[in-house]
């Protein structure tokens, strides 16, 4: 549990930025500083200069941060603004705060309640994602995966063919794959890959996130058409993008 006993008010926080500016750039006079908390969905913090004045926007999730965390964040943001090296101790203090279970839980709940997920439909013109999901679930997962929201992306994307959003329990597949030129096993492989993210949740270790663990990669290769699907994607993804661009221009 995070100790919120010694939290800072806006005046104290402004003083931290003044102190950081003075230490990191002692030859310049400390400019006027304005600090406010902003309802960012995630743990975002920004600093910028406008008309000689420094504007700092801190995530509302950081309002309860202890004094040492606010001070560390002040040094981090000011160092980035001045293009100076961030003090290692400041990075360590702030990282420990945002990686704590309490803040991670609050961030996830905040994203779930405020974040907007664009949902279209699971039934495409060519492929039905729900039908594919249940088939893959039966063959590879013994129906152990609870069905998340399945949807085609709102736009055709080519760099990212699919992604799993654990916060909103949603699997999104690129609309570019809902095409008769795309083999069924390719769409099935992308759905299978995203289902593996449900089966193998992201691991957190030493402040880092691991999505594609060795076990994940081993299971991924169990897909019946793994090599064929990978090969098709590698050989056709770029050409497929070009063809779609040309078709769009012609229309």
Backbone as JSON, one array per atom type, in Angstrom:
{
  "sequence": "XXXXXXXXXXXXXXXXXXXXXXXXXXXXXXXXXXXXXXXXXXXXXXXXXXXXXXXXXXXXXXXXXXXXXXXXXXXXXXXXXXXXXXXXXXXXXXXXXXXXXXXXXXXXXXXXXXXXXXXXXXXXXXXXXXXXXXXXXXXXXXXXXXXXXXXXXXXXXXXXXXXXXXXXXXXXXXXXXXXXXXXXXXXXXXXXXXXXXXXXXXXXXXXXXXXXXXXXXXXXXXXXXXXXXXXXXXXXXXXXXXXXXXXXXXX",
  "N": [[0.85, -1.19, 0.0], [0.56, 2.22, -0.85], [2.07, 4.93, 0.83], [0.27, 7.63, 1.63], [0.46, 9.7, 3.36], [2.26, 11.87, 3.47], [1.7, 13.85, 1.24], [1.98, 16.13, -1.55], [1.09, 19.63, -2.0], [-0.04, 21.91, -4.61], [1.59, 24.21, -4.49], [3.91, 23.31, -3.18], [4.74, 21.43, -5.07], [5.3, 23.08, -7.28], [7.51, 24.37, -6.27], [9.33, 22.27, -6.25], [9.84, 21.96, -8.99], [11.0, 24.41, -9.53], [13.3, 24.16, -8.01], [14.51, 21.96, -9.27], [14.97, 23.04, -11.81], [16.79, 25.05, -11.18], [18.99, 23.6, -10.23], [19.64, 21.92, -12.4], [20.08, 23.71, -14.44], [21.84, 26.03, -13.65], [22.78, 28.5, -14.57], [20.77, 29.95, -15.69], [17.94, 32.03, -15.07], [15.26, 31.05, -13.0], [12.29, 30.34, -14.59], [8.79, 31.46, -14.67], [6.49, 29.19, -13.3], [3.85, 26.95, -13.9], [1.65, 24.63, -12.55], [-0.56, 21.91, -12.92], [-3.1, 19.44, -12.3], [-4.25, 16.96, -14.51], [-6.94, 15.31, -16.19], [-5.83, 12.86, -17.49], [-6.11, 9.75, -19.23], [-4.28, 7.69, -18.84], [-1.1, 7.22, -17.1], [0.17, 9.87, -17.64], [2.42, 12.56, -18.03], [3.27, 15.9, -18.66], [5.47, 18.5, -19.85], [6.14, 21.78, -20.87], [7.28, 24.72, -22.67], [6.01, 27.93, -22.98], [5.84, 31.09, -24.28], [7.95, 31.87, -22.62], [7.22, 30.81, -20.18], [6.84, 28.04, -17.99], [4.85, 25.22, -18.33], [3.29, 22.68, -16.6], [1.74, 19.6, -16.72], [0.19, 17.21, -14.86], [-0.73, 13.81, -14.37], [-3.89, 12.96, -13.0], [-3.82, 10.7, -11.51], [-1.49, 10.88, -10.17], [-1.87, 12.54, -8.06], [-1.95, 11.7, -5.43], [0.61, 11.04, -4.93], [3.52, 10.57, -2.94], [5.72, 13.02, -1.32], [8.45, 12.6, -2.06], [8.19, 11.3, -4.47], [6.88, 13.19, -6.08], [8.89, 15.1, -6.17], [10.91, 13.66, -7.45], [9.7, 13.23, -9.93], [9.54, 15.85, -10.8], [12.24, 16.45, -11.27], [12.74, 14.62, -13.29], [11.01, 15.42, -15.45], [11.87, 18.08, -15.81], [14.55, 17.69, -16.48], [14.27, 16.38, -18.92], [13.06, 18.42, -20.38], [15.1, 20.3, -20.47], [16.93, 18.85, -21.79], [18.79, 17.35, -20.39], [20.67, 14.9, -18.5], [18.74, 12.5, -16.89], [18.48, 12.2, -13.4], [19.52, 9.17, -11.97], [18.52, 8.26, -9.48], [16.11, 9.6, -9.25], [14.65, 8.52, -11.35], [14.43, 5.88, -10.46], [12.91, 6.14, -8.1], [10.48, 7.21, -9.05], [9.72, 5.25, -10.89], [9.28, 3.05, -9.24], [7.03, 3.89, -7.92], [5.0, 4.16, -9.96], [4.89, 1.57, -10.82], [3.83, 0.18, -8.77], [1.4, -1.99, -7.27], [-0.97, -0.79, -6.47], [-1.15, 1.67, -7.93], [-1.02, 0.7, -10.54], [-3.38, -0.76, -10.61], [-5.27, 1.29, -10.26], [-4.76, 2.77, -12.57], [-5.5, 0.98, -14.55], [-8.23, 0.65, -14.0], [-9.04, 3.24, -14.44], [-8.56, 3.54, -17.15], [-10.32, 1.65, -18.08], [-12.8, 2.75, -17.38], [-12.78, 5.34, -18.49], [-11.55, 5.19, -20.94], [-12.02, 4.92, -24.48], [-13.16, 2.42, -26.49], [-13.16, 1.45, -29.78], [-15.63, -0.31, -31.24], [-16.63, -2.37, -33.82], [-17.81, -4.71, -35.59], [-18.06, -8.29, -35.32], [-18.59, -9.84, -37.41], [-17.49, -10.02, -40.57], [-17.21, -9.03, -44.07], [-16.21, -11.19, -45.4], [-15.05, -12.96, -43.49], [-16.0, -14.39, -40.33], [-15.39, -13.49, -37.16], [-16.2, -14.53, -34.68], [-16.98, -17.13, -35.26], [-14.53, -18.16, -36.09], [-13.1, -17.84, -33.71], [-14.38, -19.65, -31.89], [-13.84, -22.06, -33.14], [-11.03, -22.18, -33.09], [-10.66, -22.07, -30.35], [-11.72, -24.49, -29.53], [-10.08, -26.37, -30.85], [-7.38, -25.78, -30.08], [-7.34, -24.84, -27.42], [-9.02, -26.28, -25.81], [-11.51, -25.22, -25.3], [-11.12, -23.46, -23.19], [-10.8, -20.75, -23.01], [-12.42, -17.83, -22.16], [-14.82, -16.09, -24.01], [-13.79, -13.05, -25.38], [-14.61, -9.63, -26.26], [-14.99, -9.47, -29.69], [-13.79, -7.96, -32.59], [-13.63, -6.35, -35.8], [-11.2, -4.04, -36.94], [-11.74, -0.48, -37.14], [-10.56, 0.8, -39.25], [-8.55, -0.09, -42.11], [-5.58, -1.64, -41.37], [-2.06, -2.22, -41.65], [0.46, -2.61, -40.61], [0.06, -3.47, -37.99], [-1.63, -6.3, -37.45], [-3.37, -7.36, -35.66], [-4.55, -7.07, -32.26], [-4.58, -7.52, -28.68], [-6.51, -6.26, -26.14], [-6.26, -6.15, -22.9], [-7.4, -4.67, -20.86], [-9.94, -3.81, -21.73], [-10.84, -6.25, -22.42], [-10.8, -7.23, -25.12], [-10.41, -8.35, -28.47], [-8.97, -7.23, -31.34], [-9.02, -7.36, -34.81], [-7.3, -6.63, -37.8], [-8.99, -4.88, -40.31], [-8.07, -5.13, -42.85], [-7.6, -7.77, -43.33], [-9.99, -8.94, -43.83], [-10.71, -10.05, -46.44], [-11.16, -11.57, -49.59], [-8.86, -12.36, -50.82], [-7.15, -13.04, -48.89], [-5.96, -15.9, -47.33], [-7.87, -18.31, -45.43], [-6.42, -19.56, -43.34], [-4.58, -17.64, -42.59], [-6.02, -15.54, -41.37], [-7.05, -17.04, -39.28], [-4.7, -17.68, -37.96], [-3.83, -15.18, -37.0], [-5.91, -14.57, -35.24], [-5.59, -16.72, -33.49], [-3.05, -16.1, -32.47], [-3.62, -13.74, -31.01], [-5.37, -14.81, -29.16], [-3.64, -16.33, -27.72], [-2.42, -14.4, -26.22], [-4.34, -13.94, -24.35], [-4.37, -16.37, -23.09], [-1.74, -16.57, -22.19], [-0.99, -14.32, -20.09], [0.44, -10.99, -19.87], [3.68, -10.76, -18.51], [5.2, -9.23, -15.69], [8.28, -8.05, -14.79], [10.92, -6.83, -12.93], [10.18, -4.21, -13.5], [9.64, -4.3, -16.19], [7.68, -5.25, -19.09], [6.65, -8.35, -20.38], [5.52, -9.75, -23.21], [5.71, -11.69, -25.24], [6.66, -14.44, -24.29], [9.01, -17.22, -23.86], [7.43, -19.55, -23.6], [5.08, -18.69, -24.77], [5.93, -18.35, -27.44], [6.57, -20.98, -28.04], [4.08, -22.25, -27.9], [2.79, -20.86, -29.9], [3.86, -21.91, -32.21], [2.52, -24.25, -32.42], [0.34, -23.98, -33.96], [-1.4, -25.25, -36.68], [-0.87, -24.38, -39.32], [1.36, -22.8, -39.08], [4.03, -22.09, -40.18], [3.36, -21.72, -42.87], [1.46, -19.66, -42.71], [2.99, -17.59, -41.54], [4.85, -17.24, -43.56], [3.19, -16.4, -45.67], [2.27, -13.95, -44.7], [4.67, -12.53, -44.49], [5.46, -12.42, -47.18], [3.32, -11.23, -48.49], [2.2, -9.04, -47.13], [3.24, -6.37, -47.6], [2.81, -6.09, -50.38], [0.08, -6.42, -50.39], [-0.76, -4.16, -49.08], [0.0, -2.17, -50.89], [-1.63, -2.83, -53.1], [-4.15, -2.32, -52.05], [-3.98, 0.42, -51.65], [-3.77, 1.33, -54.28], [-6.22, 0.51, -55.25], [-7.86, 2.14, -53.77], [-7.24, 4.66, -54.74], [-8.13, 4.46, -57.38], [-10.86, 4.34, -57.04]],
  "CA": [[0.0, 0.0, 0.0], [1.36, 3.43, -0.94], [1.9, 5.83, 1.94], [-0.21, 8.91, 1.14], [0.43, 10.63, 4.48], [3.0, 13.08, 3.12], [1.5, 14.21, -0.16], [2.32, 17.53, -1.79], [0.1, 20.47, -2.63], [0.47, 22.52, -5.83], [2.68, 25.15, -4.18], [5.11, 22.51, -2.93], [5.16, 20.82, -6.33], [5.92, 24.14, -8.07], [8.84, 24.59, -5.7], [10.19, 21.17, -6.71], [10.25, 22.25, -10.37], [11.94, 25.52, -9.45], [14.55, 23.6, -7.49], [15.1, 21.13, -10.32], [15.46, 23.94, -12.87], [17.96, 25.76, -10.65], [20.11, 22.66, -10.13], [20.0, 21.39, -13.72], [20.51, 24.81, -15.31], [22.1, 27.11, -12.69], [23.15, 29.77, -15.21], [19.57, 30.65, -16.13], [16.98, 32.39, -14.04], [14.12, 30.14, -12.99], [11.11, 31.01, -15.17], [7.53, 31.26, -13.98], [6.06, 27.8, -13.46], [2.45, 26.66, -13.59], [1.42, 23.19, -12.42], [-1.96, 21.51, -12.74], [-3.41, 18.03, -12.52], [-5.1, 16.85, -15.69], [-7.58, 13.97, -16.22], [-5.35, 11.93, -18.51], [-6.59, 8.38, -19.01], [-3.16, 6.92, -18.31], [-0.16, 7.94, -16.23], [0.91, 10.76, -18.53], [2.84, 13.83, -17.45], [3.9, 16.69, -19.72], [6.07, 19.79, -19.51], [6.46, 22.53, -22.09], [7.53, 26.15, -22.48], [5.21, 28.79, -23.86], [6.05, 32.52, -23.97], [8.89, 31.98, -21.51], [6.65, 30.24, -18.97], [6.81, 26.58, -17.97], [3.55, 24.63, -18.01], [3.4, 21.27, -16.23], [0.47, 18.89, -16.55], [0.42, 15.92, -14.21], [-1.89, 12.92, -14.36], [-4.63, 12.97, -11.73], [-3.42, 9.51, -10.75], [-0.3, 11.23, -9.38], [-2.22, 13.5, -7.02], [-1.67, 11.14, -4.11], [2.02, 10.64, -4.86], [4.27, 11.13, -1.81], [6.61, 14.14, -1.62], [9.66, 12.18, -2.75], [7.82, 10.95, -5.84], [6.65, 14.46, -6.78], [10.2, 15.72, -6.39], [11.59, 12.86, -8.46], [9.04, 13.51, -11.21], [9.94, 17.21, -11.18], [13.59, 16.37, -11.83], [12.65, 13.86, -14.55], [10.42, 16.26, -16.49], [12.73, 19.24, -16.05], [15.74, 17.2, -17.18], [13.88, 16.13, -20.31], [12.82, 19.72, -21.0], [16.4, 20.95, -20.68], [17.78, 17.89, -22.49], [19.85, 16.96, -19.47], [20.58, 13.52, -18.06], [17.81, 12.31, -15.76], [19.15, 11.58, -12.25], [19.1, 7.77, -11.79], [17.72, 8.08, -8.26], [14.76, 10.11, -9.54], [14.0, 7.51, -12.2], [14.13, 4.71, -9.63], [11.81, 6.48, -7.17], [9.23, 7.37, -9.81], [9.37, 3.96, -11.48], [8.74, 2.21, -8.17], [5.68, 4.39, -7.63], [4.02, 3.84, -11.02], [4.81, 0.12, -10.99], [3.19, -0.42, -7.6], [0.12, -2.65, -7.57], [-2.08, 0.15, -6.25], [-1.23, 2.61, -9.05], [-1.35, -0.07, -11.74], [-4.8, -1.08, -10.53], [-6.01, 2.53, -10.5], [-4.57, 3.13, -13.98], [-6.3, 0.05, -15.35], [-9.64, 0.99, -13.78], [-9.25, 4.53, -15.08], [-8.62, 3.28, -18.59], [-11.54, 0.89, -18.34], [-13.98, 3.61, -17.23], [-12.72, 6.54, -19.33], [-11.04, 4.9, -22.28], [-13.05, 4.6, -25.47], [-12.75, 1.35, -27.4], [-14.01, 1.45, -30.97], [-16.11, -1.65, -31.57], [-17.43, -2.37, -35.05], [-18.57, -5.96, -35.63], [-17.23, -9.49, -35.45], [-18.94, -10.47, -38.69], [-17.0, -9.23, -41.69], [-17.79, -9.35, -45.37], [-15.71, -12.51, -45.79], [-14.79, -13.81, -42.33], [-16.72, -14.18, -39.08], [-14.41, -13.69, -36.09], [-16.74, -15.39, -33.62], [-16.91, -18.5, -35.77], [-13.11, -18.53, -36.04], [-12.72, -17.93, -32.3], [-14.86, -20.89, -31.28], [-13.14, -23.18, -33.77], [-9.67, -22.17, -32.55], [-10.78, -22.36, -28.92], [-11.97, -25.92, -29.4], [-8.94, -27.16, -31.34], [-6.1, -25.52, -29.42], [-7.42, -24.45, -26.01], [-10.01, -27.11, -25.13], [-12.6, -24.3, -24.91], [-10.8, -22.9, -21.87], [-10.73, -19.29, -23.05], [-13.71, -17.15, -22.15], [-14.87, -15.24, -25.2], [-13.72, -11.61, -25.19], [-15.27, -8.92, -27.35], [-14.26, -9.67, -30.94], [-14.19, -6.93, -33.54], [-12.74, -5.91, -36.86], [-10.78, -2.66, -36.73], [-12.54, 0.5, -37.87], [-9.84, 1.11, -40.48], [-7.6, -1.1, -42.56], [-4.22, -1.42, -40.9], [-1.18, -3.19, -42.31], [1.62, -2.89, -39.76], [-0.47, -4.26, -36.88], [-2.75, -7.09, -37.98], [-4.29, -7.71, -34.57], [-4.04, -6.82, -30.91], [-5.45, -7.9, -27.56], [-6.61, -5.23, -25.11], [-6.67, -6.85, -21.68], [-8.22, -3.77, -20.04], [-11.32, -3.86, -22.22], [-11.12, -7.65, -22.78], [-11.18, -7.14, -26.53], [-9.46, -8.73, -29.52], [-9.24, -6.47, -32.56], [-8.32, -7.87, -35.98], [-7.27, -5.62, -38.85], [-10.0, -4.98, -41.37], [-7.38, -5.46, -44.1], [-7.61, -9.23, -43.5], [-11.33, -9.38, -44.24], [-10.6, -9.94, -47.9], [-11.17, -12.91, -50.2], [-7.5, -12.68, -51.26], [-6.42, -13.51, -47.71], [-6.33, -17.29, -47.02], [-8.49, -18.5, -44.11], [-5.44, -19.91, -42.29], [-3.89, -16.42, -42.15], [-6.91, -14.9, -40.4], [-7.11, -17.94, -38.12], [-3.42, -17.57, -37.24], [-3.81, -13.91, -36.28], [-6.84, -14.73, -34.11], [-4.91, -17.66, -32.58], [-1.97, -15.34, -31.83], [-4.2, -12.85, -30.0], [-5.92, -15.66, -28.1], [-2.5, -16.73, -26.89], [-2.18, -13.31, -25.27], [-5.3, -14.16, -23.27], [-3.92, -17.61, -22.43], [-0.47, -16.24, -21.53], [-1.03, -12.89, -19.75], [1.71, -10.26, -19.83], [4.46, -10.91, -17.28], [5.92, -8.04, -15.27], [9.46, -8.42, -14.02], [11.92, -5.76, -12.85], [9.67, -3.0, -14.14], [9.46, -4.49, -17.63], [6.56, -6.1, -19.5], [7.02, -9.4, -21.33], [4.33, -10.28, -23.87], [6.01, -12.9, -26.01], [7.57, -15.26, -23.5], [9.4, -18.46, -24.56], [6.28, -20.46, -23.64], [4.17, -18.13, -25.77], [6.46, -18.67, -28.76], [6.46, -22.43, -28.26], [2.67, -22.55, -28.18], [2.43, -20.25, -31.18], [4.29, -22.81, -33.28], [1.62, -25.41, -32.47], [-0.69, -23.73, -34.96], [-1.22, -26.22, -37.77], [-0.33, -23.75, -40.54], [2.23, -21.74, -38.57], [5.05, -21.66, -41.14], [2.68, -21.24, -44.09], [0.85, -18.37, -42.4], [4.08, -16.62, -41.37], [5.42, -17.01, -44.89], [2.24, -15.61, -46.46], [2.27, -12.58, -44.17], [5.95, -11.91, -44.85], [5.54, -12.22, -48.63], [2.18, -10.51, -49.07], [1.74, -7.87, -46.38], [3.59, -5.12, -48.29], [2.1, -6.06, -51.66], [-1.34, -6.28, -50.09], [-0.95, -2.75, -48.75], [0.11, -1.4, -52.14], [-2.82, -3.11, -53.9], [-5.29, -1.62, -51.46], [-3.8, 1.85, -51.9], [-4.1, 1.56, -55.68], [-7.66, 0.36, -55.4], [-8.49, 3.3, -53.16], [-7.03, 5.77, -55.66], [-8.99, 4.25, -58.54], [-12.26, 4.58, -56.7]],
  "C": [[0.89, 1.24, 0.0], [1.05, 4.34, 0.24], [1.51, 7.21, 1.41], [-0.17, 10.0, 2.22], [1.09, 11.95, 4.13], [2.85, 13.35, 1.63], [1.7, 15.71, -0.31], [1.14, 18.31, -2.34], [0.75, 21.15, -3.83], [1.65, 23.45, -5.57], [3.98, 24.4, -3.94], [5.65, 21.92, -4.22], [5.84, 21.85, -7.22], [7.33, 24.42, -7.57], [9.82, 23.5, -6.13], [10.7, 21.45, -8.12], [11.22, 23.42, -10.41], [13.3, 25.05, -8.99], [15.27, 22.78, -8.56], [15.7, 22.0, -11.43], [16.74, 24.63, -12.43], [19.19, 24.86, -10.6], [20.58, 22.2, -11.5], [20.47, 22.47, -14.69], [20.77, 26.06, -14.47], [22.4, 28.47, -13.31], [21.93, 30.58, -15.67], [18.64, 30.95, -14.96], [15.78, 31.44, -14.13], [12.89, 30.87, -13.53], [9.86, 30.79, -14.32], [7.02, 29.85, -14.3], [4.59, 27.65, -13.07], [2.24, 25.15, -13.6], [-0.06, 22.92, -12.22], [-2.09, 20.0, -12.94], [-4.45, 17.95, -13.62], [-5.68, 15.44, -15.77], [-7.15, 13.09, -17.39], [-5.9, 10.54, -18.19], [-5.51, 7.53, -18.36], [-2.3, 7.74, -17.36], [0.73, 8.8, -17.12], [1.23, 12.06, -17.8], [3.58, 14.62, -18.52], [4.47, 17.99, -19.16], [6.43, 20.5, -20.81], [6.69, 23.99, -21.73], [6.69, 26.92, -23.48], [5.36, 30.23, -23.37], [6.91, 32.69, -22.72], [8.4, 31.42, -20.19], [6.58, 28.73, -19.08], [5.43, 26.09, -17.52], [3.73, 23.13, -17.76], [2.0, 20.7, -16.04], [0.77, 17.5, -16.0], [-0.87, 15.11, -14.21], [-2.57, 12.97, -12.99], [-4.27, 11.77, -10.86], [-2.21, 9.8, -9.86], [-0.6, 12.2, -8.24], [-1.87, 13.0, -5.63], [-0.22, 10.72, -3.94], [2.71, 11.31, -3.68], [5.23, 12.23, -2.26], [7.83, 13.71, -2.43], [9.39, 11.8, -4.2], [7.57, 12.21, -6.66], [7.97, 15.15, -7.1], [10.96, 14.98, -7.49], [11.02, 13.15, -9.84], [9.41, 14.9, -11.71], [11.32, 17.21, -11.83], [13.58, 15.64, -13.17], [12.14, 14.75, -15.68], [11.29, 17.46, -16.83], [13.98, 18.84, -16.82], [15.42, 16.95, -18.65], [13.65, 17.43, -21.06], [14.14, 20.39, -21.37], [17.39, 20.06, -21.44], [19.04, 17.56, -21.67], [19.65, 15.5, -19.08], [19.66, 13.44, -16.84], [18.55, 11.64, -14.61], [18.63, 10.15, -12.04], [18.21, 7.56, -10.57], [16.28, 8.54, -8.47], [13.98, 9.09, -10.36], [13.57, 6.31, -11.37], [12.94, 4.96, -8.71], [10.48, 6.54, -7.91], [8.77, 6.03, -10.39], [8.75, 3.04, -10.43], [7.3, 2.6, -7.85], [4.68, 3.93, -8.68], [3.89, 2.33, -11.25], [4.16, -0.58, -9.8], [1.83, -0.98, -7.97], [-1.04, -1.68, -7.45], [-2.25, 1.09, -7.44], [-1.57, 1.89, -10.34], [-2.83, -0.42, -11.77], [-5.64, 0.15, -10.84], [-5.93, 2.94, -11.97], [-5.44, 2.25, -14.88], [-7.78, 0.36, -15.23], [-9.99, 2.31, -14.45], [-9.41, 4.37, -16.59], [-9.92, 2.57, -18.95], [-12.78, 1.8, -18.32], [-13.99, 4.8, -18.19], [-12.29, 6.27, -20.76], [-12.15, 4.5, -23.23], [-12.51, 3.56, -26.44], [-13.72, 1.33, -28.58], [-14.36, 0.01, -31.34], [-16.96, -1.57, -32.83], [-18.31, -3.61, -35.05], [-17.62, -7.13, -35.77], [-17.48, -10.18, -36.78], [-18.5, -9.56, -39.83], [-17.68, -9.61, -42.98], [-17.4, -10.76, -45.81], [-15.61, -13.45, -44.59], [-15.58, -13.39, -41.09], [-15.78, -14.5, -37.93], [-14.91, -14.6, -34.98], [-16.67, -16.85, -34.03], [-15.47, -19.01, -35.7], [-12.67, -18.74, -34.59], [-13.13, -19.27, -31.7], [-14.17, -22.11, -31.87], [-11.72, -23.3, -33.2], [-9.69, -22.56, -31.07], [-10.95, -23.85, -28.68], [-10.74, -26.75, -29.76], [-7.7, -27.01, -30.47], [-6.18, -25.25, -27.91], [-8.45, -25.24, -25.21], [-11.15, -26.27, -24.56], [-12.38, -23.66, -23.54], [-10.78, -21.37, -21.84], [-12.13, -18.69, -23.11], [-13.73, -16.14, -23.29], [-14.8, -13.76, -24.84], [-14.58, -10.93, -26.25], [-14.4, -9.08, -28.59], [-14.73, -8.64, -31.95], [-13.15, -6.71, -34.63], [-12.38, -4.46, -36.57], [-11.64, -1.72, -37.57], [-11.9, 0.84, -39.21], [-8.93, -0.05, -40.86], [-6.21, -0.72, -42.07], [-3.34, -2.53, -41.47], [0.06, -3.52, -41.47], [1.21, -3.77, -38.58], [-1.71, -4.99, -37.37], [-3.75, -7.51, -36.91], [-3.71, -7.29, -33.24], [-5.09, -7.2, -29.87], [-5.38, -6.81, -26.51], [-7.15, -5.89, -23.85], [-7.57, -5.98, -20.8], [-9.68, -3.85, -20.43], [-11.74, -5.27, -22.65], [-11.63, -7.74, -24.22], [-10.06, -7.63, -27.43], [-9.89, -8.01, -30.79], [-8.39, -7.04, -33.69], [-8.42, -6.85, -37.11], [-8.28, -5.91, -39.96], [-9.37, -5.36, -42.71], [-7.39, -6.96, -44.38], [-8.97, -9.77, -43.93], [-11.46, -9.22, -45.75], [-10.5, -11.35, -48.48], [-9.78, -13.33, -50.67], [-6.65, -13.2, -50.1], [-6.88, -14.93, -47.37], [-6.93, -17.4, -45.62], [-7.47, -18.77, -43.01], [-4.67, -18.7, -41.79], [-4.73, -15.7, -41.09], [-6.98, -15.73, -39.12], [-5.83, -17.82, -37.29], [-3.36, -16.28, -36.43], [-4.74, -13.97, -35.07], [-6.21, -15.63, -33.05], [-3.83, -16.93, -31.79], [-2.53, -14.45, -30.72], [-4.84, -13.64, -28.86], [-4.82, -16.15, -27.17], [-2.16, -15.65, -25.86], [-3.15, -13.39, -24.1], [-4.83, -15.34, -22.42], [-2.63, -17.39, -21.64], [-0.44, -14.74, -21.23], [0.37, -12.28, -19.7], [2.39, -10.46, -18.48], [5.17, -9.6, -16.98], [7.08, -8.47, -14.38], [10.48, -7.29, -14.08], [11.48, -4.51, -13.62], [9.45, -3.11, -15.63], [8.29, -5.43, -17.9], [7.02, -7.09, -20.55], [5.75, -10.01, -21.91], [4.57, -11.61, -24.57], [7.1, -13.71, -25.28], [7.97, -16.5, -24.3], [8.24, -19.45, -24.66], [5.26, -20.0, -24.68], [4.63, -18.52, -27.16], [6.36, -20.16, -29.07], [5.03, -22.81, -28.63], [2.23, -21.99, -29.53], [2.76, -21.18, -32.35], [3.43, -24.07, -33.38], [0.49, -25.21, -33.47], [-0.4, -24.56, -36.19], [-0.56, -25.63, -39.02], [0.63, -22.62, -40.18], [3.2, -21.21, -39.63], [4.42, -21.09, -42.41], [2.09, -19.86, -43.87], [1.91, -17.28, -42.26], [4.66, -16.25, -42.72], [4.49, -16.13, -45.73], [2.26, -14.15, -46.01], [3.54, -11.85, -44.59], [5.99, -11.56, -46.33], [4.45, -11.29, -49.17], [1.77, -9.23, -48.36], [2.01, -6.56, -47.11], [2.84, -4.99, -49.61], [0.61, -5.82, -51.46], [-1.67, -4.82, -49.79], [-0.94, -1.89, -50.0], [-1.14, -1.58, -52.99], [-4.03, -2.36, -53.37], [-5.21, -0.12, -51.68], [-4.19, 2.18, -53.33], [-5.6, 1.49, -55.9], [-8.39, 1.58, -54.85], [-8.38, 4.51, -54.08], [-7.97, 5.67, -56.84], [-10.44, 4.58, -58.25], [-12.53, 6.05, -56.46]]
}
